[in-house]
Amino acid sequence: MNKEVKGVIANLNPAMVMNDEQLMLRVAEGDLGSFDEIIRRHQHTAWRIAHRFLGDPAEAEDIAQESFLRIFTSAHRYRPTASFSTYLYRIVSRLCIDNFRKKRPILTHILPEMVDTSPDPATALIQKDRDVLIRKTLDKLPSRQRMAVILKYYEGLSYSEIAQALETTIKAVERLLGRARKTLQSSLSEMKK
């Protein structure tokens, strides 16, 4: 191995080569650098889930921050029985649902920035109208159904991962998603009329 490669390897931050579960075990030991790495890796995911659920970027930021605060304060209790991302989804989901129960979300026409690959302004307008329609329809769903839809269709989680995040069974997730799809189809049909 040449000197340059050895130098690069020697200067690597150990936290950058660890998996999330190893980092959390180090956080439990008081390693703030490992916690910074956890935040760096997952802050956008936490915000994105909260924003899709709540529809408000500022509240989503608050939920993401609260999620990491809870992760930090309970790090000593963390056990890597499931992936860290499942643990994060569970915390963000709980906070979003609790927030929703305390306060009805504000309807917004602003969705997260998406890359517009369409050069045609008419297509962009149709897309925007569709996004607003979907947002309004999602907001009509009960909170657990909405979170199941977000975790499945926006985050791409499996039924098993959703069940872990929502602390329920796979069968219950199937029912939540089935009822949500039925409600969404009905609502979208009504709104199109």
MODELLER restraints for C-alpha pairs under 7 A, 6 or more apart:
rsr = mdl.restraints
at = mdl.atoms
rsr.add(forms.Gaussian(group=physical.xy_distance, feature=features.Distance(at['CA:15:A'], at['CA:23:A']), mean=6.59, stdev=0.5))
rsr.add(forms.Gaussian(group=physical.xy_distance, feature=features.Distance(at['CA:15:A'], at['CA:34:A']), mean=5.49, stdev=0.5))
rsr.add(forms.Gaussian(group=physical.xy_distance, feature=features.Distance(at['CA:15:A'], at['CA:37:A']), mean=6.58, stdev=0.5))
rsr.add(forms.Gaussian(group=physical.xy_distance, feature=features.Distance(at['CA:16:A'], at['CA:37:A']), mean=6.95, stdev=0.5))
rsr.add(forms.Gaussian(group=physical.xy_distance, feature=features.Distance(at['CA:20:A'], at['CA:38:A']), mean=6.72, stdev=0.5))
rsr.add(forms.Gaussian(group=physical.xy_distance, feature=features.Distance(at['CA:20:A'], at['CA:84:A']), mean=5.96, stdev=0.5))
rsr.add(forms.Gaussian(group=physical.xy_distance, feature=features.Distance(at['CA:21:A'], at['CA:80:A']), mean=5.83, stdev=0.5))
rsr.add(forms.Gaussian(group=physical.xy_distance, feature=features.Distance(at['CA:21:A'], at['CA:83:A']), mean=6.98, stdev=0.5))
rsr.add(forms.Gaussian(group=physical.xy_distance, feature=features.Distance(at['CA:21:A'], at['CA:84:A']), mean=5.89, stdev=0.5))
rsr.add(forms.Gaussian(group=physical.xy_distance, feature=features.Distance(at['CA:23:A'], at['CA:34:A']), mean=5.30, stdev=0.5))
rsr.add(forms.Gaussian(group=physical.xy_distance, feature=features.Distance(at['CA:24:A'], at['CA:75:A']), mean=6.67, stdev=0.5))
rsr.add(forms.Gaussian(group=physical.xy_distance, feature=features.Distance(at['CA:26:A'], at['CA:34:A']), mean=6.44, stdev=0.5))
rsr.add(forms.Gaussian(group=physical.xy_distance, feature=features.Distance(at['CA:27:A'], at['CA:34:A']), mean=5.84, stdev=0.5))
rsr.add(forms.Gaussian(group=physical.xy_distance, feature=features.Distance(at['CA:27:A'], at['CA:35:A']), mean=5.68, stdev=0.5))
rsr.add(forms.Gaussian(group=physical.xy_distance, feature=features.Distance(at['CA:27:A'], at['CA:75:A']), mean=6.33, stdev=0.5))
rsr.add(forms.Gaussian(group=physical.xy_distance, feature=features.Distance(at['CA:28:A'], at['CA:75:A']), mean=4.73, stdev=0.5))
rsr.add(forms.Gaussian(group=physical.xy_distance, feature=features.Distance(at['CA:28:A'], at['CA:76:A']), mean=4.54, stdev=0.5))
rsr.add(forms.Gaussian(group=physical.xy_distance, feature=features.Distance(at['CA:43:A'], at['CA:64:A']), mean=6.73, stdev=0.5))
rsr.add(forms.Gaussian(group=physical.xy_distance, feature=features.Distance(at['CA:46:A'], at['CA:64:A']), mean=5.21, stdev=0.5))
rsr.add(forms.Gaussian(group=physical.xy_distance, feature=features.Distance(at['CA:46:A'], at['CA:92:A']), mean=6.47, stdev=0.5))
rsr.add(forms.Gaussian(group=physical.xy_distance, feature=features.Distance(at['CA:47:A'], at['CA:60:A']), mean=5.39, stdev=0.5))
rsr.add(forms.Gaussian(group=physical.xy_distance, feature=features.Distance(at['CA:47:A'], at['CA:61:A']), mean=5.80, stdev=0.5))
rsr.add(forms.Gaussian(group=physical.xy_distance, feature=features.Distance(at['CA:47:A'], at['CA:64:A']), mean=5.17, stdev=0.5))
rsr.add(forms.Gaussian(group=physical.xy_distance, feature=features.Distance(at['CA:50:A'], at['CA:60:A']), mean=4.73, stdev=0.5))
rsr.add(forms.Gaussian(group=physical.xy_distance, feature=features.Distance(at['CA:50:A'], at['CA:63:A']), mean=6.55, stdev=0.5))
rsr.add(forms.Gaussian(group=physical.xy_distance, feature=features.Distance(at['CA:50:A'], at['CA:92:A']), mean=6.85, stdev=0.5))
rsr.add(forms.Gaussian(group=physical.xy_distance, feature=features.Distance(at['CA:50:A'], at['CA:96:A']), mean=6.25, stdev=0.5))
rsr.add(forms.Gaussian(group=physical.xy_distance, feature=features.Distance(at['CA:51:A'], at['CA:57:A']), mean=5.64, stdev=0.5))
rsr.add(forms.Gaussian(group=physical.xy_distance, feature=features.Distance(at['CA:51:A'], at['CA:60:A']), mean=4.77, stdev=0.5))
rsr.add(forms.Gaussian(group=physical.xy_distance, feature=features.Distance(at['CA:52:A'], at['CA:150:A']), mean=6.99, stdev=0.5))
rsr.add(forms.Gaussian(group=physical.xy_distance, feature=features.Distance(at['CA:53:A'], at['CA:96:A']), mean=6.94, stdev=0.5))
rsr.add(forms.Gaussian(group=physical.xy_distance, feature=features.Distance(at['CA:53:A'], at['CA:146:A']), mean=6.99, stdev=0.5))
rsr.add(forms.Gaussian(group=physical.xy_distance, feature=features.Distance(at['CA:53:A'], at['CA:147:A']), mean=6.58, stdev=0.5))
rsr.add(forms.Gaussian(group=physical.xy_distance, feature=features.Distance(at['CA:54:A'], at['CA:60:A']), mean=6.77, stdev=0.5))
rsr.add(forms.Gaussian(group=physical.xy_distance, feature=features.Distance(at['CA:54:A'], at['CA:105:A']), mean=5.74, stdev=0.5))
rsr.add(forms.Gaussian(group=physical.xy_distance, feature=features.Distance(at['CA:55:A'], at['CA:106:A']), mean=6.89, stdev=0.5))
rsr.add(forms.Gaussian(group=physical.xy_distance, feature=features.Distance(at['CA:55:A'], at['CA:107:A']), mean=6.66, stdev=0.5))
rsr.add(forms.Gaussian(group=physical.xy_distance, feature=features.Distance(at['CA:55:A'], at['CA:108:A']), mean=6.03, stdev=0.5))
rsr.add(forms.Gaussian(group=physical.xy_distance, feature=features.Distance(at['CA:56:A'], at['CA:106:A']), mean=6.93, stdev=0.5))
rsr.add(forms.Gaussian(group=physical.xy_distance, feature=features.Distance(at['CA:63:A'], at['CA:92:A']), mean=6.93, stdev=0.5))
rsr.add(forms.Gaussian(group=physical.xy_distance, feature=features.Distance(at['CA:63:A'], at['CA:95:A']), mean=6.51, stdev=0.5))
rsr.add(forms.Gaussian(group=physical.xy_distance, feature=features.Distance(at['CA:63:A'], at['CA:96:A']), mean=6.97, stdev=0.5))
rsr.add(forms.Gaussian(group=physical.xy_distance, feature=features.Distance(at['CA:67:A'], at['CA:91:A']), mean=6.08, stdev=0.5))
rsr.add(forms.Gaussian(group=physical.xy_distance, feature=features.Distance(at['CA:67:A'], at['CA:92:A']), mean=5.92, stdev=0.5))
rsr.add(forms.Gaussian(group=physical.xy_distance, feature=features.Distance(at['CA:86:A'], at['CA:161:A']), mean=6.40, stdev=0.5))
rsr.add(forms.Gaussian(group=physical.xy_distance, feature=features.Distance(at['CA:86:A'], at['CA:164:A']), mean=6.72, stdev=0.5))
rsr.add(forms.Gaussian(group=physical.xy_distance, feature=features.Distance(at['CA:86:A'], at['CA:165:A']), mean=5.71, stdev=0.5))
rsr.add(forms.Gaussian(group=physical.xy_distance, feature=features.Distance(at['CA:87:A'], at['CA:165:A']), mean=6.82, stdev=0.5))
rsr.add(forms.Gaussian(group=physical.xy_distance, feature=features.Distance(at['CA:89:A'], at['CA:165:A']), mean=5.36, stdev=0.5))
rsr.add(forms.Gaussian(group=physical.xy_distance, feature=features.Distance(at['CA:90:A'], at['CA:165:A']), mean=3.96, stdev=0.5))
rsr.add(forms.Gaussian(group=physical.xy_distance, feature=features.Distance(at['CA:90:A'], at['CA:166:A']), mean=5.96, stdev=0.5))
rsr.add(forms.Gaussian(group=physical.xy_distance, feature=features.Distance(at['CA:93:A'], at['CA:147:A']), mean=6.82, stdev=0.5))
rsr.add(forms.Gaussian(group=physical.xy_distance, feature=features.Distance(at['CA:93:A'], at['CA:166:A']), mean=6.92, stdev=0.5))
rsr.add(forms.Gaussian(group=physical.xy_distance, feature=features.Distance(at['CA:97:A'], at['CA:143:A']), mean=5.94, stdev=0.5))
rsr.add(forms.Gaussian(group=physical.xy_distance, feature=features.Distance(at['CA:109:A'], at['CA:132:A']), mean=5.54, stdev=0.5))
rsr.add(forms.Gaussian(group=physical.xy_distance, feature=features.Distance(at['CA:118:A'], at['CA:124:A']), mean=6.55, stdev=0.5))
rsr.add(forms.Gaussian(group=physical.xy_distance, feature=features.Distance(at['CA:137:A'], at['CA:184:A']), mean=6.28, stdev=0.5))
rsr.add(forms.Gaussian(group=physical.xy_distance, feature=features.Distance(at['CA:137:A'], at['CA:187:A']), mean=6.32, stdev=0.5))
rsr.add(forms.Gaussian(group=physical.xy_distance, feature=features.Distance(at['CA:137:A'], at['CA:188:A']), mean=6.88, stdev=0.5))
rsr.add(forms.Gaussian(group=physical.xy_distance, feature=features.Distance(at['CA:138:A'], at['CA:146:A']), mean=6.25, stdev=0.5))
rsr.add(forms.Gaussian(group=physical.xy_distance, feature=features.Distance(at['CA:141:A'], at['CA:180:A']), mean=6.82, stdev=0.5))
rsr.add(forms.Gaussian(group=physical.xy_distance, feature=features.Distance(at['CA:145:A'], at['CA:176:A']), mean=5.24, stdev=0.5))
rsr.add(forms.Gaussian(group=physical.xy_distance, feature=features.Distance(at['CA:145:A'], at['CA:177:A']), mean=6.38, stdev=0.5))
rsr.add(forms.Gaussian(group=physical.xy_distance, feature=features.Distance(at['CA:145:A'], at['CA:180:A']), mean=5.74, stdev=0.5))
rsr.add(forms.Gaussian(group=physical.xy_distance, feature=features.Distance(at['CA:148:A'], at['CA:162:A']), mean=6.66, stdev=0.5))
rsr.add(forms.Gaussian(group=physical.xy_distance, feature=features.Distance(at['CA:148:A'], at['CA:173:A']), mean=6.99, stdev=0.5))
rsr.add(forms.Gaussian(group=physical.xy_distance, feature=features.Distance(at['CA:148:A'], at['CA:176:A']), mean=6.90, stdev=0.5))
rsr.add(forms.Gaussian(group=physical.xy_distance, feature=features.Distance(at['CA:148:A'], at['CA:177:A']), mean=6.43, stdev=0.5))
rsr.add(forms.Gaussian(group=physical.xy_distance, feature=features.Distance(at['CA:149:A'], at['CA:177:A']), mean=6.36, stdev=0.5))
rsr.add(forms.Gaussian(group=physical.xy_distance, feature=features.Distance(at['CA:151:A'], at['CA:157:A']), mean=5.72, stdev=0.5))
rsr.add(forms.Gaussian(group=physical.xy_distance, feature=features.Distance(at['CA:151:A'], at['CA:162:A']), mean=6.58, stdev=0.5))
rsr.add(forms.Gaussian(group=physical.xy_distance, feature=features.Distance(at['CA:152:A'], at['CA:158:A']), mean=6.69, stdev=0.5))
rsr.add(forms.Gaussian(group=physical.xy_distance, feature=features.Distance(at['CA:159:A'], at['CA:170:A']), mean=5.77, stdev=0.5))
rsr.add(forms.Gaussian(group=physical.xy_distance, feature=features.Distance(at['CA:159:A'], at['CA:173:A']), mean=6.48, stdev=0.5))
rsr.add(forms.Gaussian(group=physical.xy_distance, feature=features.Distance(at['CA:160:A'], at['CA:170:A']), mean=5.76, stdev=0.5))
rsr.add(forms.Gaussian(group=physical.xy_distance, feature=features.Distance(at['CA:163:A'], at['CA:169:A']), mean=5.24, stdev=0.5))
rsr.add(forms.Gaussian(group=physical.xy_distance, feature=features.Distance(at['CA:163:A'], at['CA:170:A']), mean=5.36, stdev=0.5))
rsr.add(forms.Gaussian(group=physical.xy_distance, feature=features.Distance(at['CA:163:A'], at['CA:173:A']), mean=6.07, stdev=0.5))
